[in-house]
């Protein structure tokens, strides 16, 4: 059961519940484990709302992992081996994902112009449509968050997150992050 002090209901067993914060002038800092859980929860809210809207707009089979796959493939395409490395999964796992997304119409295989022995994996028009719609939905979701917490606070939050995260961007190729290697 969740409480206001533990909105996700994930307080480790044995930790006492915090005293009523209303009686205090300055509430104590929340426990450290709460920050990653709140960030994850915010991420899930955005992603779940994105996929609900994508389903309404004609992409009912899109799943959160598919967006990461599309980003790892990129607009110019890639090979299955390169995709596996970029996602940090086995070539077999990448191949299964490619097969699935090809059946759904989001990917196609074609001869690799750099090496006729290999097949390139490319995004289809349907994938580019899903990506364009995703960008618009994310803009709408961001605007909704700005309406709740204020545009200035949202910009400050985004700026603060940039300050505490890597300037090199989000990497997909961390072994085991998406797969079970």
C-alpha positions in Angstrom: 0.0 0.0 0.0 1.4 3.4 -0.9 1.5 6.4 1.3 2.1 10.1 0.4 5.7 9.6 1.7 6.1 6.5 -0.4 4.0 7.2 -3.5 5.1 4.0 -5.3 4.5 1.7 -2.3 8.2 0.5 -2.4 9.5 1.5 1.0 11.8 -1.3 2.1 10.5 -3.5 4.9 11.5 -2.5 8.3 11.9 1.3 7.6 9.6 3.4 9.9 7.0 5.5 8.2 8.0 9.2 8.3 6.2 11.4 10.9 3.4 13.7 9.6 5.2 16.3 7.5 2.5 18.9 8.2 3.8 19.6 11.7 7.3 20.4 10.5 8.6 23.7 9.2 11.3 21.9 7.1 10.6 18.3 6.1 13.6 16.0 5.9 15.0 14.9 2.6 13.3 11.8 1.3 15.3 8.6 1.2 17.7 8.2 -1.6 15.9 5.3 -3.2 12.9 7.5 -3.9 14.6 9.6 -6.6 15.3 6.8 -9.1 11.8 5.4 -8.5 10.2 8.8 -9.1 12.3 9.3 -12.3 11.3 5.8 -13.5 7.6 6.5 -12.6 7.7 9.8 -14.6 9.3 8.0 -17.5 6.6 5.2 -17.4 3.8 7.8 -17.3 5.2 9.5 -20.4 5.9 6.3 -22.3 2.5 4.7 -21.3 0.6 7.8 -22.4 2.7 8.0 -25.6 1.8 4.4 -26.6 -1.8 4.8 -25.7 -1.9 7.8 -28.1 0.1 6.0 -30.8 -2.4 3.1 -30.6 -5.3 5.6 -31.2 -3.3 7.1 -34.1 -2.9 3.8 -36.0 0.1 2.2 -34.3 -1.4 -0.3 -31.9 1.5 -2.7 -32.0 4.2 -0.2 -31.0 5.9 -1.1 -27.8 8.4 1.0 -25.7 11.4 -1.1 -26.9 10.5 -0.5 -30.5 11.4 3.2 -30.2 14.8 2.3 -28.8 15.3 -0.1 -31.7 14.3 2.6 -34.3 16.8 5.0 -32.7 19.5 2.4 -32.7 18.9 1.6 -36.4 18.8 5.3 -37.4 17.6 6.9 -40.6 20.4 5.3 -42.7 19.9 1.8 -41.5 22.3 -0.7 -40.0 23.0 -4.5 -39.9 21.7 -7.0 -37.4 25.1 -7.4 -35.9 25.5 -3.6 -35.5 22.0 -3.4 -34.0 22.8 -6.1 -31.5 26.0 -4.2 -30.4 24.1 -0.9 -30.2 21.4 -2.4 -28.0 23.8 -4.6 -26.0 21.9 -7.8 -26.8 22.8 -11.0 -28.6 22.6 -11.2 -32.4 19.8 -13.8 -32.0 17.8 -11.3 -29.8 18.4 -8.6 -32.4 17.4 -11.0 -35.2 14.1 -11.9 -33.4 13.3 -8.2 -32.9 14.0 -7.4 -36.5 11.8 -10.4 -37.7 9.0 -9.2 -35.4 9.2 -5.5 -36.6 9.5 -6.6 -40.2 6.3 -8.6 -39.8 4.6 -5.5 -38.4 5.8 -3.4 -41.3 8.2 -1.2 -39.4 11.5 -2.6 -40.8 12.7 -4.0 -44.1 15.8 -5.9 -45.1 17.7 -4.9 -48.2 21.1 -5.6 -49.7 23.8 -3.7 -47.8 25.3 -1.2 -50.3 28.7 -1.4 -48.5 28.9 -5.3 -48.6 26.7 -7.4 -50.9 27.1 -10.4 -48.5 25.2 -8.6 -45.8 21.6 -7.4 -45.4 20.9 -3.9 -44.2 18.0 -3.3 -41.9 16.1 -0.1 -42.6 13.1 1.8 -41.2 10.0 1.8 -43.4 7.7 4.7 -44.0 5.5 3.2 -41.2 8.4 3.5 -38.8 9.1 7.1 -39.8 5.4 7.8 -39.3 5.4 6.4 -35.8 8.6 8.4 -35.0 7.0 11.6 -36.3 3.8 11.0 -34.4 5.9 10.2 -31.2 7.7 13.5 -31.5 4.3 15.4 -31.7 2.9 13.4 -28.8 5.9 14.0 -26.6 5.5 17.8 -27.4 1.9 17.5 -26.2 2.9 15.6 -23.1 5.6 18.1 -22.3 3.1 20.9 -22.6 0.7 19.1 -20.3 3.4 18.7 -17.7 4.2 22.4 -18.1 0.5 23.1 -17.4 0.7 21.2 -14.2 4.0 22.4 -12.7 4.6 25.5 -14.7 6.7 26.1 -17.8 9.5 27.7 -15.8 9.8 24.8 -13.3 9.7 22.3 -16.2 12.5 24.1 -18.0 14.5 24.1 -14.7 13.8 20.4 -14.2 15.1 19.6 -17.7 18.1 21.8 -17.2 18.9 20.2 -13.8 18.6 16.7 -15.4 21.0 17.7 -18.1 23.4 18.9 -15.4 23.4 15.6 -13.6 23.5 13.3 -16.6 26.2 12.6 -19.1 26.8 15.2 -21.7 27.5 12.4 -24.2 23.8 11.5 -24.3 21.9 8.3 -23.6 23.7 5.2 -24.6 21.8 2.1 -25.7 24.8 -0.3 -25.9 25.2 -1.1 -22.2 25.4 -4.9 -22.1 22.4 -6.3 -20.2 20.5 -3.1 -20.1 17.9 -4.3 -22.6 18.8 -7.9 -22.9 20.1 -10.7 -20.7 23.7 -10.8 -21.6 
